[in-house]
Amino acid sequence: MIFKNKTYLVGAALIASTLSACTTPTGPVDVTRFVQESEFEQVNGQYVGSFAFDSGSSLSLTPYRAAITREMQRLGFTASDSDQADYIISVNVDRYDSERPKNSNVSVGGGASTGSFGSGIGLGLGINLGGRKKRTHTELSTRISKNGQSVWEGRALQSAKTGSPAAQEGIAASKLASSLFLGFPGRSGETIEVE
């Protein structure tokens, strides 16, 4: 009986941690897509066709490929072997950190005066030494090709405070993929912001 209670506690902890990851605020994502809409067929509100990833993808892209797979299957596409797939998906991810001052205000003030009691010159310099904020930027670029021709391209960019849950790769991958495929295929050339 004690063993079962421990199992339940571990299971409850895992579920709680998963739910908290789902509710992590991730900030806005900027999404741009380019589309050949006639290439995608729908039946009963679901897209028809199979997909596979190109063979050049590295292991570091695994969380992004998994997130894209979920989104493609949600839309109705089915996963397949690359030699059988209707569509081949290429994935590229660029992650980098940047620092920017919290408040980079530098002010210089000066003044001069002359009068019957003498003259004077004053100079004041104010520098904000508030430090820097580091942010992690993640850009997910995806291309869907059919018969060697690109039929859909999308790019999603997110910026999050470095070290925050939103900057973790697994959470960022899910947010970027869901934003990228929101309202698929989207309007060609339009940039949208997804909260």
Salt bridges, closest charged atoms under 4 A:
GLU71 OE1 - ARG74 NH2 2.84
GLU169 OE2 - ARG95 NE 3.96
GLU190 OE2 - ARG187 NH1 3.80
